[in-house]
Amino acid sequence: MPTEHEAQTLRIGSGVPVLRYTRRHIADNGRIVEVAHPIVRRGDTTVVDFVIDLED
C-alpha cells in the first residue's frame, strides 16, 4: 500500500496498491550505467513487461 506521500504524489487513494521497483541499465561489458530507485507506480493499472537474458 502507498505511503501518504506516494498517495498524494500519484493522486490515488490509500487503498490503491503500488509497485516499487529498481531499474538498472547494464552495458554490454556488465558495467551498470544507470540506476533508478525507487520507481513507484500505481499497481492496479501498471503493466510490467521485461526480458531476462539467460545467455552468458
DSSP file (Angstrom, degrees, kcal/mol; ACC not computed):
  #  RESIDUE AA STRUCTURE BP1 BP2  ACC     N-H-->O    O-->H-N    N-H-->O    O-->H-N    TCO  KAPPA ALPHA  PHI   PSI    X-CA   Y-CA   Z-CA
    1    1 A M              0   0    0      0, 0.0    14,-0.1     0, 0.0    13,-0.1   0.000 360.0 360.0 360.0 151.5    0.0    0.0    0.0
    2    2 A P        -     0   0    0      0, 0.0     2,-0.1     0, 0.0    14,-0.0  -0.325 360.0-119.2 -73.9 151.0    1.2    3.5   -0.7
    3    3 A T     >  -     0   0    0      1,-0.1     4,-2.6    -2,-0.0     5,-0.2  -0.357  37.9-101.8 -71.1 167.8    2.8    5.8    1.9
    4    4 A E  H  > S+     0   0    0      1,-0.2     4,-2.2     2,-0.2     5,-0.2   0.913 125.4  49.7 -59.3 -42.3    0.9    9.1    2.5
    5    5 A H  H  > S+     0   0    0      2,-0.2     4,-2.8     1,-0.2    -1,-0.2   0.913 110.8  49.0 -64.0 -43.4    3.4   10.9    0.3
    6    6 A E  H  > S+     0   0    0      2,-0.2     4,-2.9     1,-0.2     5,-0.2   0.916 110.5  50.9 -62.6 -43.1    3.2    8.3   -2.5
    7    7 A A  H  X>S+     0   0    0     -4,-2.6     5,-2.2     1,-0.2     4,-0.8   0.907 113.5  45.0 -61.7 -42.0   -0.7    8.5   -2.5
    8    8 A Q  H  <5S+     0   0    0     -4,-2.2     3,-0.3     3,-0.2    -2,-0.2   0.926 115.0  47.4 -66.9 -44.8   -0.5   12.3   -2.7
    9    9 A T  H  <5S+     0   0    0     -4,-2.8    -2,-0.2     1,-0.2    -1,-0.2   0.906 119.3  38.7 -64.0 -42.9    2.1   12.3   -5.4
   10   10 A L  H  <5S-     0   0    0     -4,-2.9    -1,-0.2    -5,-0.2    -2,-0.2   0.545 106.2-128.6 -84.7  -7.7    0.3    9.7   -7.5
   11   11 A R  T  <5 +     0   0    0     -4,-0.8     2,-0.3    -3,-0.3    -3,-0.2   0.942  63.7 130.1  57.1  51.2   -3.1   11.2   -6.7
   12   12 A I      < -     0   0    0     -5,-2.2    -1,-0.2    -6,-0.2    -2,-0.1  -0.845  61.4 -95.8-127.3 164.9   -4.5    7.9   -5.6
   13   13 A G    >   -     0   0    0     -2,-0.3     3,-1.5     1,-0.1    -1,-0.0  -0.336  35.8-109.7 -76.4 163.8   -6.4    6.6   -2.6
   14   14 A S  T 3  S+     0   0    0      1,-0.3    -1,-0.1   -13,-0.1    -7,-0.0   0.650 116.5  58.1 -69.9 -13.8   -4.6    5.0    0.4
   15   15 A G  T 3  S+     0   0    0    -14,-0.1    -1,-0.3     2,-0.1    -2,-0.0   0.415  80.0 101.4 -95.4   0.9   -6.2    1.6   -0.6
   16   16 A V  S <  S-     0   0    0     -3,-1.5    -4,-0.1     1,-0.0    27,-0.0  -0.763  74.8-126.2 -87.3 123.8   -4.7    1.5   -4.1
   17   17 A P        -     0   0    0      0, 0.0    26,-3.7     0, 0.0    27,-0.6  -0.290  23.7-154.7 -68.5 154.1   -1.7   -0.8   -4.3
   18   18 A V  E     -A   42   0A   0     24,-0.3     2,-0.5    25,-0.2    24,-0.2  -0.899  10.1-135.4-124.9 157.4    1.6    0.4   -5.6
   19   19 A L  E     -A   41   0A   0     22,-3.1    22,-2.2    -2,-0.3     2,-0.5  -0.948  16.5-167.0-108.5 131.6    4.6   -1.2   -7.2
   20   20 A R  E     +A   40   0A   0     -2,-0.5     2,-0.3    20,-0.2    20,-0.2  -0.984  21.8 155.4-117.6 125.7    8.1   -0.2   -6.1
   21   21 A Y  E     -A   39   0A   0     18,-2.2    18,-2.9    -2,-0.5     2,-0.4  -0.952  37.7-126.4-146.7 166.3   11.0   -1.3   -8.2
   22   22 A T  E     -     0   0A   0     -2,-0.3     2,-0.5    16,-0.2    15,-0.2  -0.949  19.3-154.8-114.9 133.0   14.5   -0.5   -9.2
   23   23 A R  E     -A   36   0A   0     13,-2.4    13,-2.5    -2,-0.4     2,-0.4  -0.930  11.4-173.8-109.7 129.8   15.6   -0.2  -12.8
   24   24 A R  E     -A   35   0A   0     -2,-0.5     2,-0.5    11,-0.2    11,-0.2  -0.979  13.9-153.7-122.1 135.7   19.2   -0.8  -13.8
   25   25 A H  E     -A   34   0A   0      9,-2.5     8,-2.9    -2,-0.4     9,-1.2  -0.944  18.1-165.2-105.1 126.4   20.7   -0.2  -17.2
   26   26 A I  E     -A   32   0A   0     -2,-0.5     6,-0.2     6,-0.2     5,-0.1  -0.946  12.2-133.8-119.6 129.1   23.7   -2.5  -17.8
   27   27 A A    >   -     0   0    0      4,-3.1     3,-2.2    -2,-0.5     0, 0.0  -0.238  34.4 -99.8 -72.2 165.6   26.3   -2.1  -20.6
   28   28 A D  T 3  S+     0   0    0      1,-0.3    -1,-0.1     2,-0.1    -2,-0.0   0.795 124.3  57.0 -57.1 -29.5   27.4   -5.0  -22.7
   29   29 A N  T 3  S-     0   0    0      2,-0.1    -1,-0.3     1,-0.0     3,-0.1   0.422 122.8-104.7 -84.9   3.1   30.6   -5.3  -20.6
   30   30 A G  S <  S+     0   0    0     -3,-2.2     2,-0.3     1,-0.3    -2,-0.1   0.365  74.8 139.1  93.8  -4.8   28.5   -5.7  -17.4
   31   31 A R        -     0   0    0     -5,-0.1    -4,-3.1     1,-0.1     2,-0.5  -0.572  55.6-125.1 -76.7 132.7   29.0   -2.2  -16.0
   32   32 A I  E     +A   26   0A   0     -2,-0.3    -6,-0.2    -6,-0.2     3,-0.1  -0.673  31.6 176.2 -77.2 123.9   25.9   -0.6  -14.5
   33   33 A V  E     +     0   0A   0     -8,-2.9     2,-0.3    -2,-0.5    -7,-0.2   0.590  62.2  17.2-107.8 -14.4   25.4    2.7  -16.2
   34   34 A E  E     -A   25   0A   0     -9,-1.2    -9,-2.5     2,-0.0     2,-0.4  -0.961  55.4-171.9-158.3 140.7   22.2    3.9  -14.7
   35   35 A V  E     -A   24   0A   0     -2,-0.3     2,-0.5   -11,-0.2   -11,-0.2  -0.998   2.7-170.1-133.7 130.9   20.1    3.1  -11.6
   36   36 A A  E     -A   23   0A   0    -13,-2.5   -13,-2.4    -2,-0.4     3,-0.3  -0.976  20.9-159.6-119.2 116.0   16.6    4.5  -10.9
   37   37 A H  E     +     0   0A   0     -2,-0.5   -15,-0.1     1,-0.3    -2,-0.1  -0.980  61.3  10.9-151.0 132.8   15.4    3.7   -7.3
   38   38 A P  E     -     0   0A   0      0, 0.0     2,-0.5     0, 0.0    -1,-0.3   0.688  64.6-178.7 -88.0 151.0   12.8    3.6   -6.2
   39   39 A I  E     -A   21   0A   0    -18,-2.9   -18,-2.2    -3,-0.3     2,-0.5  -0.936  13.4-164.7-100.6 128.4   10.3    3.9   -9.0
   40   40 A V  E     +A   20   0A   0     -2,-0.5     2,-0.3   -20,-0.2   -20,-0.2  -0.970  13.7 167.7-121.8 123.8    6.8    3.9   -7.7
   41   41 A R  E     -A   19   0A   0    -22,-2.2   -22,-3.1    -2,-0.5     2,-0.2  -0.937  45.1 -94.0-129.8 152.7    3.7    3.2   -9.9
   42   42 A R  E >>  -A   18   0A   0     -2,-0.3     4,-0.6   -24,-0.2     3,-0.5  -0.496  33.4-147.9 -66.3 135.2    0.1    2.5   -9.1
   43   43 A G  T 34 S+     0   0    0    -26,-3.7   -25,-0.2     1,-0.2    -1,-0.1   0.629  84.7  66.4 -84.6 -14.9   -0.3   -1.2   -9.1
   44   44 A D  T 34 S+     0   0    0    -27,-0.6    -1,-0.2     1,-0.2   -26,-0.1   0.658 116.3  22.4 -84.2 -14.2   -3.9   -1.5  -10.3
   45   45 A T  T <4 S+     0   0    0     -3,-0.5     2,-0.4     2,-0.0    -1,-0.2   0.389  94.5 109.0-129.8   0.5   -3.2   -0.2  -13.8
   46   46 A T     <  -     0   0    0     -4,-0.6     2,-0.5    -5,-0.1    -5,-0.0  -0.659  49.8-156.9 -86.6 133.8    0.5   -0.7  -14.4
   47   47 A V        -     0   0    0     -2,-0.4     2,-0.5     2,-0.0    -3,-0.0  -0.946   7.1-155.8-107.6 127.1    1.6   -3.4  -16.9
   48   48 A V        +     0   0    0     -2,-0.5     2,-0.4     2,-0.0    -2,-0.0  -0.911  15.8 174.1-106.9 125.4    5.1   -4.8  -16.3
   49   49 A D        +     0   0    0     -2,-0.5     2,-0.3     2,-0.0    -2,-0.0  -0.988  12.4 161.1-131.0 119.9    6.9   -6.3  -19.4
   50   50 A F        -     0   0    0     -2,-0.4     2,-0.4     2,-0.0    -2,-0.0  -0.926  30.6-134.5-141.2 163.8   10.5   -7.3  -19.0
   51   51 A V        -     0   0    0     -2,-0.3     2,-0.6     2,-0.0    -2,-0.0  -0.960   9.0-157.8-120.6 134.6   13.2   -9.5  -20.6
   52   52 A I        -     0   0    0     -2,-0.4     2,-0.7     2,-0.0    -2,-0.0  -0.956  14.2-145.4-112.8 114.4   15.5  -11.9  -18.8
   53   53 A D        -     0   0    0     -2,-0.6    -2,-0.0     1,-0.1     0, 0.0  -0.698  17.7-178.9 -81.2 114.9   18.7  -12.7  -20.8
   54   54 A L        +     0   0    0     -2,-0.7     2,-0.3     2,-0.0    -1,-0.1   0.459  51.9  95.8 -94.3  -2.5   19.6  -16.3  -20.0
   55   55 A E              0   0    0      1,-0.1    -2,-0.0     0, 0.0     0, 0.0  -0.655 360.0 360.0 -89.9 145.4   22.7  -16.3  -22.2
   56   56 A D              0   0    0     -2,-0.3    -1,-0.1     0, 0.0    -2,-0.0   0.395 360.0 360.0 -94.9 360.0   26.2  -15.6  -20.9
